[in-house]
């Protein structure tokens, strides 16, 4: 019996993968496809992360799909509501039945003579090996390692008599009633956790090595509330989506062009929300400029509220050692703790850990260059989704999915079966993710690179990407279209 073949194989059933499948269903209803997901449920990050208070850091009018209106009351939504939205969208577009859960892709091999990928998959439930073939491979894996988060080794942690927890794998049985909790970290996860834990624990301390910029936003969108009463759901969704795109773009551009102004505005806002005399300079004034790292959103100022009423505190220092009863700092202060939460970040993992081979040659990902931020030089019939770092992930995911659908239609129209980005000439290369966050510095070297000029340069600008990605030419000197069985050419041949 021959191997099962589909036209398009989508890897991942998270936000990107569900969106990709929906776009494919809507624009290419006659094409065969399957979605393979290593975990046992839809949702990706939003199903994996179950720590208290988990929520979106972007508004759901842009983190949600362009074709599926966000109708829940809160614009900054909790994880459970986002999971429900993803499941409902998959069901409504008849995608759920095409998902094969507990299927982890290990490697994929391209054959130019056949114009197809052979994809090797391990079933996590049976350990059986499954092999599929496809004409187009679409990786919607994100770039985080799902198996474990980043936890640096701390001196003395073996002698700590309490419990150490990483948010990425939050224990369902953890009762914090009356407990003293130390959260190590200052990023989005820590900023989310502290107000949620303060509702349960006796005392919560956020221990940060250095401050992070915090942006307070309302969890509800007043314009959305008004427009929903006046307009059809889709039109209201589209209007608020565009408003939020423009505001986010303006925020980022102002931050990069006038960092001192934005730094001052954020600092004054923090001071206004905290008790008089609070050391804002020490605890809420980072050493870097806004958007060198992501701004952390504080819905309705909840973090400032628990700091102001004494249910939580911020300590800016470094860990010297764990002790039996808590954490001793470099300053000599000891923070008593029953539970220590290591909100110390995530690890990057390219393509979910899968490897690629093209005509018998292994693909060295860091040596490839991304074409329009979504394809890899020298790798045929392959796309991946890498969302924006300065705006909602789904804005870019929607553009990539639309572009893939256009590519597939172009292949049909021209009678070709293969599309391959041609490697650009040697020259400067830039990191795929242009942030200075710790998780980026640790792992960006394992990711593909970007160039310095279009179409190899990765723009972090939805407005700049929109027209070229949605309506621009598909043919240029940087991409090659071939028929199956054509003689194999070097990836640097034009």
Helices and strands as residue ranges (DSSP letters): E 4-11, H 15-27, E 33-37, H 45-48, H 60-63, H 79-92, G 96-98, E 99-101, E 103-111, E 116-123, E 129-139, G 157-159, E 163-165, G 167-169, E 180-184, H 188-198, E 203-208, E 214-217, H 222-230, H 233-257, H 259-273, H 280-283, E 296-299, H 302-308, E 312-316, E 319-322, E 326-329, E 334-336, E 339-342, G 350-353, E 355-358, E 361-362, G 365-367, E 370-371, E 375-376, E 382-384, H 393-414, E 418-421, E 430-431, H 438-443, G 444-446, E 449-450, H 462-471, E 479-482
